[in-house]
Amino acid sequence: MSGIEAGYIGNAAGVLDTTKFELENLARSQANFIVTKSMTIEPRKGNPEPRLKTWGFSSTNSNGLANLGVDAYCVIIPEIESKYDTIVVPSISTSDNVELSVIDQYKLMVSKLEAIGVKRIQFNTSCPNLPGKPMIGNSPETLDDMFKEARPSNIPFSVKVQPYNTDPILFKQVVETMLKYKPAEIVAINSIPLSMFIDTSTMRKTLRPNNGWGGYGGAGILPIATGEVNRWYREIQRRELPTKVIGCGGVYDLDSALQHHMAGAYALEIGTWFLQEGTGVFAQLKRARDAWLADRGYDISDIIGIAERNPEVSEIVT
Ligand code: RRO
């Protein structure tokens, strides 16, 4: 297996995908592909706990890039890919506690991962939880250098992007920069920064790191995620590029998954729903979506971006 095909469903990077045990658990599930926790050159313990809070189909996290380090994943990924019929996509990010520049960190990880034969690489440019550090995705200049110097030469790559909904100028610049390098996929979106959940019974914040702020994921971010999927989809269509959009954010049932596809998502990644309900969500969603498509005589490719091709708005007013 080497590619990501229409309708594929995988896990969102960062959700139960850090250890070999967790990755194997995903490999045994009905997920069509697996993304690893974003890795760095050195292992990281991450932020102090508690750093994750979940509630009804929602989450906020400040995990702080807790991961085993690229060298460990260079052992684990081939083991899993040789044992199971799946594709493991390493997600790569950068640390502030190593000597190398951001670009050199990406270059080193890409070369190590290419050397062990990974099929594709996901660049995480949108980690919301490194206090005091700008997101790489906020800087078109850094993104340009990163892709110019560190993109893999022999395998496809994808980019996990932040929501750009509050800054249309930055969005345009980032679109120009990223699409120039022809990523195989844009994964939209990462969690939304600076969210907070307060436990009213104790009158306390629930996350210890970074003053209690964390990245918001789950059902509530669905409309922002589908909006961002649709913006990327339109930019890609306009340029007639082969890049696909992977929808990530707020998938928690059939309808939310269909909304992503209709906005333009070619494949899906599931985060908070998987975190809360486990690997069964992949099979559950596939079954429900297959039945929905079969009932209407559609193929998945018929509905990808269909809302973009339907010129009228829905007349069902609620
Ligand atoms: O580890 C994290 O705190 C984290 C990362 Br790298 C990311 O990309 N998104 C997120 O919500 N948390």
py3Dmol code that shows the C-alpha trace and the ligand (Angstrom):
import py3Dmol

protein = """\
ATOM      1  CA  MET A   1       0.000   0.000   0.000  1.00  0.00           C
ATOM      2  CA  SER A   2       1.571   3.328  -0.901  1.00  0.00           C
ATOM      3  CA  GLY A   3      -1.051   5.949  -1.553  1.00  0.00           C
ATOM      4  CA  ILE A   4      -3.974   7.655   0.107  1.00  0.00           C
ATOM      5  CA  GLU A   5      -7.114   6.976  -1.907  1.00  0.00           C
ATOM      6  CA  ALA A   6     -10.511   8.657  -2.139  1.00  0.00           C
ATOM      7  CA  GLY A   7     -12.518   8.117   1.011  1.00  0.00           C
ATOM      8  CA  TYR A   8      -9.656   6.787   3.114  1.00  0.00           C
ATOM      9  CA  ILE A   9     -10.087   7.337   6.836  1.00  0.00           C
ATOM     10  CA  GLY A  10      -7.139   7.577   9.212  1.00  0.00           C
ATOM     11  CA  ASN A  11      -6.338   8.979  12.637  1.00  0.00           C
ATOM     12  CA  ALA A  12      -5.447  12.606  13.224  1.00  0.00           C
ATOM     13  CA  ALA A  13      -1.787  13.056  14.154  1.00  0.00           C
ATOM     14  CA  GLY A  14      -1.307  13.194  17.890  1.00  0.00           C
ATOM     15  CA  VAL A  15      -4.151  10.916  18.940  1.00  0.00           C
ATOM     16  CA  LEU A  16      -3.154   7.575  20.512  1.00  0.00           C
ATOM     17  CA  ASP A  17      -0.288   7.246  18.019  1.00  0.00           C
ATOM     18  CA  THR A  18       2.884   7.834  20.049  1.00  0.00           C
ATOM     19  CA  THR A  19       4.051   4.385  21.141  1.00  0.00           C
ATOM     20  CA  LYS A  20       4.558   1.155  19.216  1.00  0.00           C
ATOM     21  CA  PHE A  21       1.644  -0.323  21.166  1.00  0.00           C
ATOM     22  CA  GLU A  22      -0.675   2.493  20.105  1.00  0.00           C
ATOM     23  CA  LEU A  23       0.460   2.387  16.479  1.00  0.00           C
ATOM     24  CA  GLU A  24      -0.059  -1.384  16.358  1.00  0.00           C
ATOM     25  CA  ASN A  25      -3.495  -0.928  17.824  1.00  0.00           C
ATOM     26  CA  LEU A  26      -4.278   1.405  14.936  1.00  0.00           C
ATOM     27  CA  ALA A  27      -2.743  -1.053  12.455  1.00  0.00           C
ATOM     28  CA  ARG A  28      -5.166  -3.729  13.650  1.00  0.00           C
ATOM     29  CA  SER A  29      -8.144  -1.409  13.226  1.00  0.00           C
ATOM     30  CA  GLN A  30     -10.124  -0.520  10.117  1.00  0.00           C
ATOM     31  CA  ALA A  31      -8.199   2.753   9.687  1.00  0.00           C
ATOM     32  CA  ASN A  32      -6.982   2.950   6.075  1.00  0.00           C
ATOM     33  CA  PHE A  33      -3.819   4.750   7.056  1.00  0.00           C
ATOM     34  CA  ILE A  34      -2.035   5.744  10.238  1.00  0.00           C
ATOM     35  CA  VAL A  35      -0.373   9.015  11.115  1.00  0.00           C
ATOM     36  CA  THR A  36       2.205   9.081  13.904  1.00  0.00           C
ATOM     37  CA  LYS A  37       2.403  11.592  16.706  1.00  0.00           C
ATOM     38  CA  SER A  38       4.410  14.540  15.405  1.00  0.00           C
ATOM     39  CA  MET A  39       8.028  13.630  15.981  1.00  0.00           C
ATOM     40  CA  THR A  40      11.131  15.651  16.681  1.00  0.00           C
ATOM     41  CA  ILE A  41      14.832  14.864  16.447  1.00  0.00           C
ATOM     42  CA  GLU A  42      15.175  14.101  20.153  1.00  0.00           C
ATOM     43  CA  PRO A  43      12.537  12.351  22.265  1.00  0.00           C
ATOM     44  CA  ARG A  44      10.360  14.769  24.247  1.00  0.00           C
ATOM     45  CA  LYS A  45       8.450  14.198  27.464  1.00  0.00           C
ATOM     46  CA  GLY A  46       6.051  16.998  26.542  1.00  0.00           C
ATOM     47  CA  ASN A  47       4.326  19.432  28.852  1.00  0.00           C
ATOM     48  CA  PRO A  48       3.467  18.769  32.507  1.00  0.00           C
ATOM     49  CA  GLU A  49       0.182  17.006  33.175  1.00  0.00           C
ATOM     50  CA  PRO A  50      -2.735  17.418  33.159  1.00  0.00           C
ATOM     51  CA  ARG A  51      -2.364  18.446  29.526  1.00  0.00           C
ATOM     52  CA  LEU A  52      -5.476  16.962  27.920  1.00  0.00           C
ATOM     53  CA  LYS A  53      -9.130  17.540  28.755  1.00  0.00           C
ATOM     54  CA  THR A  54     -12.000  15.822  26.951  1.00  0.00           C
ATOM     55  CA  TRP A  55     -15.748  16.336  27.237  1.00  0.00           C
ATOM     56  CA  GLY A  56     -18.687  15.474  24.949  1.00  0.00           C
ATOM     57  CA  PHE A  57     -17.062  15.029  21.483  1.00  0.00           C
ATOM     58  CA  SER A  58     -14.623  17.817  22.360  1.00  0.00           C
ATOM     59  CA  SER A  59     -11.067  18.192  23.597  1.00  0.00           C
ATOM     60  CA  THR A  60      -8.434  20.707  24.454  1.00  0.00           C
ATOM     61  CA  ASN A  61      -4.776  19.700  24.701  1.00  0.00           C
ATOM     62  CA  SER A  62      -1.401  21.123  25.458  1.00  0.00           C
ATOM     63  CA  ASN A  63       0.612  17.949  24.990  1.00  0.00           C
ATOM     64  CA  GLY A  64       3.748  19.818  23.972  1.00  0.00           C
ATOM     65  CA  LEU A  65       5.013  17.402  21.339  1.00  0.00           C
ATOM     66  CA  ALA A  66       5.524  14.398  23.601  1.00  0.00           C
ATOM     67  CA  ASN A  67       7.095  11.801  21.296  1.00  0.00           C
ATOM     68  CA  LEU A  68       9.769   9.101  21.115  1.00  0.00           C
ATOM     69  CA  GLY A  69      12.086  10.931  18.701  1.00  0.00           C
ATOM     70  CA  VAL A  70      12.690  10.226  15.029  1.00  0.00           C
ATOM     71  CA  ASP A  71      15.179   7.372  15.565  1.00  0.00           C
ATOM     72  CA  ALA A  72      12.611   5.324  17.495  1.00  0.00           C
ATOM     73  CA  TYR A  73      10.026   5.810  14.735  1.00  0.00           C
ATOM     74  CA  CYS A  74      12.610   4.756  12.162  1.00  0.00           C
ATOM     75  CA  VAL A  75      12.540   1.341  13.889  1.00  0.00           C
ATOM     76  CA  ILE A  76       8.814   1.152  14.645  1.00  0.00           C
ATOM     77  CA  ILE A  77       7.405   2.209  11.252  1.00  0.00           C
ATOM     78  CA  PRO A  78       9.078  -0.533   9.156  1.00  0.00           C
ATOM     79  CA  GLU A  79       8.110  -3.127  11.781  1.00  0.00           C
ATOM     80  CA  ILE A  80       4.456  -2.156  11.551  1.00  0.00           C
ATOM     81  CA  GLU A  81       4.388  -1.794   7.769  1.00  0.00           C
ATOM     82  CA  SER A  82       5.961  -5.217   7.298  1.00  0.00           C
ATOM     83  CA  LYS A  83       3.504  -6.882   9.680  1.00  0.00           C
ATOM     84  CA  TYR A  84       0.253  -5.165   8.622  1.00  0.00           C
ATOM     85  CA  ASP A  85      -1.244  -4.091   5.303  1.00  0.00           C
ATOM     86  CA  THR A  86      -1.219  -0.393   6.111  1.00  0.00           C
ATOM     87  CA  ILE A  87       0.616   2.812   5.468  1.00  0.00           C
ATOM     88  CA  VAL A  88       2.215   4.678   8.362  1.00  0.00           C
ATOM     89  CA  VAL A  89       2.721   8.372   7.709  1.00  0.00           C
ATOM     90  CA  PRO A  90       5.302  10.006   9.953  1.00  0.00           C
ATOM     91  CA  SER A  91       4.291  13.486  11.055  1.00  0.00           C
ATOM     92  CA  ILE A  92       7.301  15.725  11.632  1.00  0.00           C
ATOM     93  CA  SER A  93       7.642  18.851  13.714  1.00  0.00           C
ATOM     94  CA  THR A  94      10.448  20.845  15.297  1.00  0.00           C
ATOM     95  CA  SER A  95      11.780  21.435  18.792  1.00  0.00           C
ATOM     96  CA  ASP A  96      13.321  24.448  20.451  1.00  0.00           C
ATOM     97  CA  ASN A  97      15.735  22.382  22.565  1.00  0.00           C
ATOM     98  CA  VAL A  98      18.175  21.289  19.847  1.00  0.00           C
ATOM     99  CA  GLU A  99      21.042  23.179  18.257  1.00  0.00           C
ATOM    100  CA  LEU A 100      19.881  22.820  14.662  1.00  0.00           C
ATOM    101  CA  SER A 101      17.804  25.415  12.836  1.00  0.00           C
ATOM    102  CA  VAL A 102      14.164  24.631  12.099  1.00  0.00           C
ATOM    103  CA  ILE A 103      15.019  23.914   8.461  1.00  0.00           C
ATOM    104  CA  ASP A 104      17.955  21.658   9.374  1.00  0.00           C
ATOM    105  CA  GLN A 105      15.757  19.735  11.819  1.00  0.00           C
ATOM    106  CA  TYR A 106      13.210  19.045   9.083  1.00  0.00           C
ATOM    107  CA  LYS A 107      16.014  18.123   6.640  1.00  0.00           C
ATOM    108  CA  LEU A 108      17.561  15.640   9.035  1.00  0.00           C
ATOM    109  CA  MET A 109      14.257  13.958   9.881  1.00  0.00           C
ATOM    110  CA  VAL A 110      13.241  13.739   6.218  1.00  0.00           C
ATOM    111  CA  SER A 111      16.554  12.147   5.273  1.00  0.00           C
ATOM    112  CA  LYS A 112      16.305   9.581   8.086  1.00  0.00           C
ATOM    113  CA  LEU A 113      12.714   8.724   7.197  1.00  0.00           C
ATOM    114  CA  GLU A 114      13.386   8.512   3.460  1.00  0.00           C
ATOM    115  CA  ALA A 115      16.299   6.191   4.204  1.00  0.00           C
ATOM    116  CA  ILE A 116      14.008   3.678   5.941  1.00  0.00           C
ATOM    117  CA  GLY A 117      11.550   3.722   3.046  1.00  0.00           C
ATOM    118  CA  VAL A 118       8.491   5.550   4.384  1.00  0.00           C
ATOM    119  CA  LYS A 119       5.844   6.064   1.701  1.00  0.00           C
ATOM    120  CA  ARG A 120       5.038   9.693   2.530  1.00  0.00           C
ATOM    121  CA  ILE A 121       5.725  12.348   5.157  1.00  0.00           C
ATOM    122  CA  GLN A 122       3.391  14.835   6.835  1.00  0.00           C
ATOM    123  CA  PHE A 123       4.909  18.206   7.748  1.00  0.00           C
ATOM    124  CA  ASN A 124       3.264  19.652  10.850  1.00  0.00           C
ATOM    125  CA  THR A 125       3.557  23.420  10.476  1.00  0.00           C
ATOM    126  CA  SER A 126       0.778  24.190  12.922  1.00  0.00           C
ATOM    127  CA  CYS A 127       1.515  22.938  16.456  1.00  0.00           C
ATOM    128  CA  PRO A 128      -0.395  25.347  18.704  1.00  0.00           C
ATOM    129  CA  ASN A 129       1.349  24.414  21.958  1.00  0.00           C
ATOM    130  CA  LEU A 130       4.902  25.706  21.946  1.00  0.00           C
ATOM    131  CA  PRO A 131       4.562  28.754  24.200  1.00  0.00           C
ATOM    132  CA  GLY A 132       6.525  31.745  22.999  1.00  0.00           C
ATOM    133  CA  LYS A 133       7.310  30.112  19.652  1.00  0.00           C
ATOM    134  CA  PRO A 134       5.641  31.284  16.460  1.00  0.00           C
ATOM    135  CA  MET A 135       3.888  28.636  14.414  1.00  0.00           C
ATOM    136  CA  ILE A 136       5.877  27.890  11.281  1.00  0.00           C
ATOM    137  CA  GLY A 137       2.627  28.167   9.385  1.00  0.00           C
ATOM    138  CA  ASN A 138       2.488  31.865  10.290  1.00  0.00           C
ATOM    139  CA  SER A 139       5.595  32.620   8.272  1.00  0.00           C
ATOM    140  CA  PRO A 140       5.415  32.237   4.488  1.00  0.00           C
ATOM    141  CA  GLU A 141       9.188  32.886   4.351  1.00  0.00           C
ATOM    142  CA  THR A 142      10.003  30.002   6.720  1.00  0.00           C
ATOM    143  CA  LEU A 143       7.548  27.760   4.892  1.00  0.00           C
ATOM    144  CA  ASP A 144       9.209  28.601   1.591  1.00  0.00           C
ATOM    145  CA  ASP A 145      12.683  27.775   2.954  1.00  0.00           C
ATOM    146  CA  MET A 146      11.363  24.623   4.571  1.00  0.00           C
ATOM    147  CA  PHE A 147       9.814  23.244   1.391  1.00  0.00           C
ATOM    148  CA  LYS A 148      12.702  24.401  -0.795  1.00  0.00           C
ATOM    149  CA  GLU A 149      15.324  22.714   1.347  1.00  0.00           C
ATOM    150  CA  ALA A 150      13.642  19.938   3.269  1.00  0.00           C
ATOM    151  CA  ARG A 151      10.843  18.452   1.180  1.00  0.00           C
ATOM    152  CA  PRO A 152      11.474  14.816   0.319  1.00  0.00           C
ATOM    153  CA  SER A 153      12.878  14.207  -3.123  1.00  0.00           C
ATOM    154  CA  ASN A 154      11.463  10.749  -3.842  1.00  0.00           C
ATOM    155  CA  ILE A 155       8.179  10.430  -1.978  1.00  0.00           C
ATOM    156  CA  PRO A 156       5.007  12.517  -1.655  1.00  0.00           C
ATOM    157  CA  PHE A 157       4.457  14.796   1.305  1.00  0.00           C
ATOM    158  CA  SER A 158       1.479  16.393   2.991  1.00  0.00           C
ATOM    159  CA  VAL A 159       1.171  19.486   5.165  1.00  0.00           C
ATOM    160  CA  LYS A 160      -0.959  19.788   8.307  1.00  0.00           C
ATOM    161  CA  VAL A 161      -2.195  23.349   8.359  1.00  0.00           C
ATOM    162  CA  GLN A 162      -3.660  25.591  10.999  1.00  0.00           C
ATOM    163  CA  PRO A 163      -6.965  27.409  10.498  1.00  0.00           C
ATOM    164  CA  TYR A 164      -6.268  30.605   8.561  1.00  0.00           C
ATOM    165  CA  ASN A 165      -9.831  31.849   8.995  1.00  0.00           C
ATOM    166  CA  THR A 166      -8.900  35.051  10.793  1.00  0.00           C
ATOM    167  CA  ASP A 167      -6.270  36.223   8.318  1.00  0.00           C
ATOM    168  CA  PRO A 168      -7.176  36.181   4.609  1.00  0.00           C
ATOM    169  CA  ILE A 169      -3.955  37.935   3.561  1.00  0.00           C
ATOM    170  CA  LEU A 170      -1.759  35.378   5.338  1.00  0.00           C
ATOM    171  CA  PHE A 171      -3.916  32.605   3.876  1.00  0.00           C
ATOM    172  CA  LYS A 172      -3.285  33.848   0.306  1.00  0.00           C
ATOM    173  CA  GLN A 173       0.473  34.048   0.941  1.00  0.00           C
ATOM    174  CA  VAL A 174       0.567  30.576   2.475  1.00  0.00           C
ATOM    175  CA  VAL A 175      -1.499  29.116  -0.363  1.00  0.00           C
ATOM    176  CA  GLU A 176       0.909  30.549  -2.958  1.00  0.00           C
ATOM    177  CA  THR A 177       3.926  29.285  -1.027  1.00  0.00           C
ATOM    178  CA  MET A 178       2.692  25.800  -0.266  1.00  0.00           C
ATOM    179  CA  LEU A 179       1.015  24.940  -3.548  1.00  0.00           C
ATOM    180  CA  LYS A 180       4.134  25.958  -5.479  1.00  0.00           C
ATOM    181  CA  TYR A 181       5.814  22.880  -3.998  1.00  0.00           C
ATOM    182  CA  LYS A 182       2.968  20.577  -5.004  1.00  0.00           C
ATOM    183  CA  PRO A 183       2.173  18.731  -1.769  1.00  0.00           C
ATOM    184  CA  ALA A 184       0.246  15.509  -2.284  1.00  0.00           C
ATOM    185  CA  GLU A 185      -2.180  16.553   0.436  1.00  0.00           C
ATOM    186  CA  ILE A 186      -3.131  19.499   2.584  1.00  0.00           C
ATOM    187  CA  VAL A 187      -4.509  18.285   5.898  1.00  0.00           C
ATOM    188  CA  ALA A 188      -6.963  20.886   7.202  1.00  0.00           C
ATOM    189  CA  ILE A 189      -7.026  21.627  10.122  1.00  0.00           C
ATOM    190  CA  ASN A 190      -4.940  21.350  13.284  1.00  0.00           C
ATOM    191  CA  SER A 191      -6.554  22.158  16.603  1.00  0.00           C
ATOM    192  CA  ILE A 192      -7.560  25.752  17.272  1.00  0.00           C
ATOM    193  CA  PRO A 193      -5.141  27.513  19.632  1.00  0.00           C
ATOM    194  CA  LEU A 194      -5.750  29.185  22.989  1.00  0.00           C
ATOM    195  CA  SER A 195      -8.878  27.349  24.049  1.00  0.00           C
ATOM    196  CA  MET A 196      -9.632  26.818  27.727  1.00  0.00           C
ATOM    197  CA  PHE A 197     -11.846  24.536  29.800  1.00  0.00           C
ATOM    198  CA  ILE A 198     -12.598  25.459  33.404  1.00  0.00           C
ATOM    199  CA  ASP A 199     -13.855  22.963  35.968  1.00  0.00           C
ATOM    200  CA  THR A 200     -16.536  24.964  37.732  1.00  0.00           C
ATOM    201  CA  SER A 201     -16.750  22.516  40.656  1.00  0.00           C
ATOM    202  CA  THR A 202     -13.160  23.337  41.636  1.00  0.00           C
ATOM    203  CA  MET A 203     -13.143  26.759  39.964  1.00  0.00           C
ATOM    204  CA  ARG A 204      -9.862  25.759  38.313  1.00  0.00           C
ATOM    205  CA  LYS A 205      -8.425  25.497  34.860  1.00  0.00           C
ATOM    206  CA  THR A 206      -8.121  21.911  33.626  1.00  0.00           C
ATOM    207  CA  LEU A 207      -4.792  22.156  31.757  1.00  0.00           C
ATOM    208  CA  ARG A 208      -1.576  22.849  33.679  1.00  0.00           C
ATOM    209  CA  PRO A 209       0.759  24.054  30.867  1.00  0.00           C
ATOM    210  CA  ASN A 210       0.720  27.426  29.176  1.00  0.00           C
ATOM    211  CA  ASN A 211      -1.688  29.116  31.564  1.00  0.00           C
ATOM    212  CA  GLY A 212      -4.352  26.520  30.800  1.00  0.00           C
ATOM    213  CA  TRP A 213      -4.598  27.263  27.087  1.00  0.00           C
ATOM    214  CA  GLY A 214      -4.667  24.384  24.631  1.00  0.00           C
ATOM    215  CA  GLY A 215      -5.632  23.377  21.103  1.00  0.00           C
ATOM    216  CA  TYR A 216      -9.384  22.872  20.691  1.00  0.00           C
ATOM    217  CA  GLY A 217     -10.595  19.865  18.711  1.00  0.00           C
ATOM    218  CA  GLY A 218     -13.821  17.943  18.258  1.00  0.00           C
ATOM    219  CA  ALA A 219     -17.385  18.595  17.232  1.00  0.00           C
ATOM    220  CA  GLY A 220     -17.361  22.343  17.846  1.00  0.00           C
ATOM    221  CA  ILE A 221     -14.628  22.998  15.290  1.00  0.00           C
ATOM    222  CA  LEU A 222     -16.491  21.249  12.448  1.00  0.00           C
ATOM    223  CA  PRO A 223     -17.776  24.400  10.698  1.00  0.00           C
ATOM    224  CA  ILE A 224     -14.341  26.026  10.863  1.00  0.00           C
ATOM    225  CA  ALA A 225     -12.699  22.854   9.552  1.00  0.00           C
ATOM    226  CA  THR A 226     -15.154  22.461   6.656  1.00  0.00           C
ATOM    227  CA  GLY A 227     -14.754  26.164   5.849  1.00  0.00           C
ATOM    228  CA  GLU A 228     -10.984  25.723   5.696  1.00  0.00           C
ATOM    229  CA  VAL A 229     -11.232  22.492   3.690  1.00  0.00           C
ATOM    230  CA  ASN A 230     -13.394  24.336   1.203  1.00  0.00           C
ATOM    231  CA  ARG A 231     -11.014  27.290   0.927  1.00  0.00           C
ATOM    232  CA  TRP A 232      -8.062  24.997   0.176  1.00  0.00           C
ATOM    233  CA  TYR A 233     -10.180  22.934  -2.211  1.00  0.00           C
ATOM    234  CA  ARG A 234     -11.142  26.038  -4.215  1.00  0.00           C
ATOM    235  CA  GLU A 235      -7.548  27.276  -4.424  1.00  0.00           C
ATOM    236  CA  ILE A 236      -6.377  23.870  -5.602  1.00  0.00           C
ATOM    237  CA  GLN A 237      -9.196  23.474  -8.137  1.00  0.00           C
ATOM    238  CA  ARG A 238      -8.574  26.960  -9.523  1.00  0.00           C
ATOM    239  CA  ARG A 239      -4.954  26.028 -10.188  1.00  0.00           C
ATOM    240  CA  GLU A 240      -5.902  22.599 -11.569  1.00  0.00           C
ATOM    241  CA  LEU A 241      -3.424  20.900  -9.242  1.00  0.00           C
ATOM    242  CA  PRO A 242      -3.487  17.227  -8.245  1.00  0.00           C
ATOM    243  CA  THR A 243      -3.153  18.108  -4.540  1.00  0.00           C
ATOM    244  CA  LYS A 244      -5.904  16.616  -2.375  1.00  0.00           C
ATOM    245  CA  VAL A 245      -7.425  17.978   0.820  1.00  0.00           C
ATOM    246  CA  ILE A 246      -7.670  15.708   3.824  1.00  0.00           C
ATOM    247  CA  GLY A 247     -10.436  16.867   6.155  1.00  0.00           C
ATOM    248  CA  CYS A 248      -9.574  16.872   9.843  1.00  0.00           C
ATOM    249  CA  GLY A 249     -11.575  18.551  12.576  1.00  0.00           C
ATOM    250  CA  GLY A 250     -14.935  17.782  14.088  1.00  0.00           C
ATOM    251  CA  VAL A 251     -15.650  14.431  12.434  1.00  0.00           C
ATOM    252  CA  TYR A 252     -17.782  12.641  15.016  1.00  0.00           C
ATOM    253  CA  ASP A 253     -20.524  10.919  12.993  1.00  0.00           C
ATOM    254  CA  LEU A 254     -21.722  10.261   9.449  1.00  0.00           C
ATOM    255  CA  ASP A 255     -23.108  13.736   8.853  1.00  0.00           C
ATOM    256  CA  SER A 256     -19.942  15.532   9.933  1.00  0.00           C
ATOM    257  CA  ALA A 257     -17.887  13.217   7.698  1.00  0.00           C
ATOM    258  CA  LEU A 258     -20.194  13.878   4.746  1.00  0.00           C
ATOM    259  CA  GLN A 259     -19.949  17.617   5.341  1.00  0.00           C
ATOM    260  CA  HIS A 260     -16.172  17.356   5.065  1.00  0.00           C
ATOM    261  CA  HIS A 261     -16.385  15.390   1.820  1.00  0.00           C
ATOM    262  CA  MET A 262     -18.943  17.749   0.327  1.00  0.00           C
ATOM    263  CA  ALA A 263     -16.727  20.726   1.229  1.00  0.00           C
ATOM    264  CA  GLY A 264     -13.897  19.087  -0.722  1.00  0.00           C
ATOM    265  CA  ALA A 265     -12.222  16.517   1.530  1.00  0.00           C
ATOM    266  CA  TYR A 266     -10.825  13.577  -0.417  1.00  0.00           C
ATOM    267  CA  ALA A 267      -9.964  11.620   2.731  1.00  0.00           C
ATOM    268  CA  LEU A 268     -10.544  12.116   6.456  1.00  0.00           C
ATOM    269  CA  GLU A 269      -8.578  12.083   9.679  1.00  0.00           C
ATOM    270  CA  ILE A 270     -10.377  11.502  12.991  1.00  0.00           C
ATOM    271  CA  GLY A 271      -9.029  12.961  16.226  1.00  0.00           C
ATOM    272  CA  THR A 272     -11.222  13.597  19.261  1.00  0.00           C
ATOM    273  CA  TRP A 273     -13.885  11.042  18.324  1.00  0.00           C
ATOM    274  CA  PHE A 274     -11.204   8.345  18.062  1.00  0.00           C
ATOM    275  CA  LEU A 275      -9.659   9.540  21.328  1.00  0.00           C
ATOM    276  CA  GLN A 276     -12.966   9.187  23.137  1.00  0.00           C
ATOM    277  CA  GLU A 277     -14.370   6.033  21.565  1.00  0.00           C
ATOM    278  CA  GLY A 278     -11.361   4.058  20.319  1.00  0.00           C
ATOM    279  CA  THR A 279     -10.526   2.316  17.066  1.00  0.00           C
ATOM    280  CA  GLY A 280     -14.104   1.136  16.452  1.00  0.00           C
ATOM    281  CA  VAL A 281     -14.922   4.578  15.041  1.00  0.00           C
ATOM    282  CA  PHE A 282     -13.129   3.801  11.769  1.00  0.00           C
ATOM    283  CA  ALA A 283     -15.254   0.726  10.984  1.00  0.00           C
ATOM    284  CA  GLN A 284     -18.397   2.440  12.269  1.00  0.00           C
ATOM    285  CA  LEU A 285     -17.944   5.462  10.009  1.00  0.00           C
ATOM    286  CA  LYS A 286     -17.008   3.395   6.961  1.00  0.00           C
ATOM    287  CA  ARG A 287     -20.092   1.222   7.362  1.00  0.00           C
ATOM    288  CA  ALA A 288     -22.396   4.201   7.758  1.00  0.00           C
ATOM    289  CA  ARG A 289     -20.868   6.059   4.826  1.00  0.00           C
ATOM    290  CA  ASP A 290     -20.922   2.989   2.548  1.00  0.00           C
ATOM    291  CA  ALA A 291     -24.615   2.476   3.320  1.00  0.00           C
ATOM    292  CA  TRP A 292     -25.397   6.150   2.702  1.00  0.00           C
ATOM    293  CA  LEU A 293     -23.598   6.080  -0.649  1.00  0.00           C
ATOM    294  CA  ALA A 294     -25.142   2.760  -1.705  1.00  0.00           C
ATOM    295  CA  ASP A 295     -28.671   3.955  -0.852  1.00  0.00           C
ATOM    296  CA  ARG A 296     -28.211   6.849  -3.253  1.00  0.00           C
ATOM    297  CA  GLY A 297     -26.194   5.046  -5.910  1.00  0.00           C
ATOM    298  CA  TYR A 298     -23.188   7.308  -5.413  1.00  0.00           C
ATOM    299  CA  ASP A 299     -19.492   6.616  -5.438  1.00  0.00           C
ATOM    300  CA  ILE A 300     -17.384   8.502  -2.892  1.00  0.00           C
ATOM    301  CA  SER A 301     -15.813  10.513  -5.734  1.00  0.00           C
ATOM    302  CA  ASP A 302     -19.279  11.835  -6.673  1.00  0.00           C
ATOM    303  CA  ILE A 303     -19.639  13.699  -3.392  1.00  0.00           C
ATOM    304  CA  ILE A 304     -16.120  15.077  -2.916  1.00  0.00           C
ATOM    305  CA  GLY A 305     -16.505  18.831  -3.328  1.00  0.00           C
ATOM    306  CA  ILE A 306     -20.104  18.503  -4.492  1.00  0.00           C
ATOM    307  CA  ALA A 307     -21.248  21.487  -2.428  1.00  0.00           C
ATOM    308  CA  GLU A 308     -18.765  23.560  -4.419  1.00  0.00           C
ATOM    309  CA  ARG A 309     -20.318  22.418  -7.692  1.00  0.00           C
ATOM    310  CA  ASN A 310     -23.917  22.967  -6.525  1.00  0.00           C
ATOM    311  CA  PRO A 311     -24.439  26.680  -7.221  1.00  0.00           C
ATOM    312  CA  GLU A 312     -27.562  27.156  -5.084  1.00  0.00           C
ATOM    313  CA  VAL A 313     -27.760  27.117  -1.300  1.00  0.00           C
ATOM    314  CA  SER A 314     -29.964  24.622   0.456  1.00  0.00           C
ATOM    315  CA  GLU A 315     -33.609  25.638   0.626  1.00  0.00           C
ATOM    316  CA  ILE A 316     -34.142  23.738   3.842  1.00  0.00           C
ATOM    317  CA  VAL A 317     -34.230  26.522   6.406  1.00  0.00           C
ATOM    318  CA  THR A 318     -33.977  25.653  10.086  1.00  0.00           C
TER     319      THR A 318
END
"""
ligand_1 = """\
12
RRO
O 1.752 18.038 20.928
C 0.918 18.956 20.900
O 0.724 19.711 21.857
C 0.089 19.200 19.707
C 0.589 19.262 18.422
Br 2.371 18.898 18.002
C -0.267 19.608 17.346
O 0.109 19.708 16.165
N -1.565 19.846 17.636
C -2.053 19.778 18.888
O -3.246 20.027 19.085
N -1.210 19.437 19.919
"""
view = py3Dmol.view(width=600, height=400)
view.addModel(protein, "pdb")
view.setStyle({"model": 0}, {"cartoon": {"style": "trace"}})
view.addModel(ligand_1, "xyz")
view.setStyle({"model": 1}, {"stick": {}})
view.zoomTo()
view.show()
